[in-house]
Amino acid sequence: MRTFSSLTFLAALVLEDAIASPAQVPFTAELSKPRKLHGRFLHITDMHPDPYYTPKTSQSTACHRKKPKKKKQESLYYGTPYSECDSPFQLTNFTLDYLHDKWADEIDFVIWTGDNARHDNDRHVPRTPSEIYMLNREVAKKMRKHFSSKGIPVVPSLGNNDVWPHNILTPGPNSITNEFAQIWTSFIPFPYLQVFQRGAYYTVEVIPDEVAVISLNTMYFYDSNKVVSGCAFIEPNDPGNLQIDWVEVQLEMYRNRGMQVWMTGHVPPSADNYFPECYVRYVELSLRYQDTILGHLFGHMNVDHFFFLEAADLNIFPNLDSKTELKTESQSGFYKSILEEFSGLPKSPKMTDYAVVNVAPAVVPNPYVPAFRIFSYNITGGISNQEKPQIKKRKHGEHRTDRNHTASCESPEYRDTWQCHLDRPWNSDPSSPARTNQKWSPLGYAQYWMPKLGKADKKTPPQFELEYMTYPLELLHPAVAGPEASASGFVYPVPLPLLPESLRTPGVEKSKYAPYQMRDLTIPSWIRLGQRIADEKRRKLRKRFRKYMFLGGDEE
């Protein structure tokens, strides 16, 4: 067994950092100096640093010990791609240092969606709470050094492997929520510290008075957490219900202030992942505040994909267990289940009935290769035919009277479920940033990956490369983007030095880096992409989408 010396060294660093950290001060917009906005932010997830990772050991031991008989089963210096091994410190340190050197001066905030401890995949070396906390402290320290020290807000979320035992979190306050309140004390605004200690969720105004990020604790929604009641309607004090009640208050407050919100967390909201009642409440809340929510960003799955939250998910089908059906479909292949969902999109969908969830790939090369995303967003205002001012006061939407639950809700089976008690008006606005490209609208992302990780060693460090981007080529340069873009103050979606050489000058007609050609990441744009991928005639696009899902590897 490997010694614990590396952990002892890291613990010493953490203690030194804790002593040196400044005292927490109340967060207010007045105390925050105005920052020059770059119109970009980082989404990073699932680092899984492993203090026991040892190069040249067997993959069958989680890359912890024994020399394998076959060299192809041997662990590599910077990490082992397409394996079941977690990240060596060499990889996580390289990744965060790279982001600091290349991107820290180009982004406005960081969304960091959890899992900063190794998997519990080695019975010979079981995880402990102290190890989990130590790893999280060390990653948080580097986040403070690389980003917070530059005035860049960092918004972390709790992962299912950040708790012990993994997947299990009792209602707070508890030792885990209290510990992470200390670990993330510099990231959590002081007014939300008590809320965090109760439930490990909070919100940050990453652009004061304009844009906020709500960091969810998805452990209280996750159906693998067997010590909670799963948002049952008859259990109002269930921690999942309390969290959604709190989110509702935050969204209403931000809506009244004319602000926009990103929803983030670790486990994505799907019928496969969430308790049925938690899923229903999350979908309803997402659609009710569609005019306020910019998008939904999650990790956990390690698979690059997107999917839709739909009004149809709130319907009652008395003779069909939709959750069972979805799980059956997923067993036939995750890629196929996504195609089936896209194929179900109507030709002329009602935009008020949809929200979009984006799931980013992981840093850990388990089971694929490291990756991260840089999103861009509109900081200049409308670039359509006529600039649309941001709406500060919005009218209420209409009640959802098209879902007839009367007969089903009279039955004992459904009477005491959330589906029969969701009758609040939905706030829909066609000109909101989630629906129309205007100020604060998400515009696209560039995804960077490490395809040659397996060739890296002590002498040859790995390299991150652009895998693909969602933008059309003409939006990369001001001269090609049009007079509206130039007049409004063009912002490069990707800084030129961080593009491949072939994309640094205008005039490129086609490129392997631009498969989707999306002018923005509004809901209509995502629906159009889903419809295109669902088209069986678009075989090339489908092939590219599948390759990106599994980062060049095979579907598990």
Secondary structure, DSSP 8 states (H G I E B T S, - for coil): ---SHHHHHHHHHHHHHHHHS-------GGGS------SEEEEE----B-TT--TTSBGGGTTSS---SSGGGB--TT--TTSS--B-HHHHHHHHHHHHHHTTTT-SEEEE----S--S--TTS---HHHHHHHHHHHHHHHHHHTGGGT--EEE---TTSSSSTT---SSSSHHHHHHHHHTTTTS-GGGHHHHHHHS-EEEEEETTTEEEEE--GGGTBTT-TTS-TT-TT-TTSHHHHHHHHHHHHHHHHHHTT-EEEEE-SS---TTTB-HHHHHHHHHHHHHTTTTEEEEEE-SS-S-EEEEEEGGGGS--TT--HHHHHHHHHHT-HHHHHHHHHHTS-SS--GGGEEEEEE---SS-SSS--EEEEEEE--S---SSS-----SS-------TTS--HHHHTSHHHHTSGGGS--------TTSTTTS--TT-EEEEEEEE-TTGGG--SSS----EEEEESS-GGGGSHHHH-HHHHHT----SS-GGGS-GGGSSS-----TT-SS--S--SHHHHHHHHHHHH-TT-HHHHHHHHHHHTTTS---
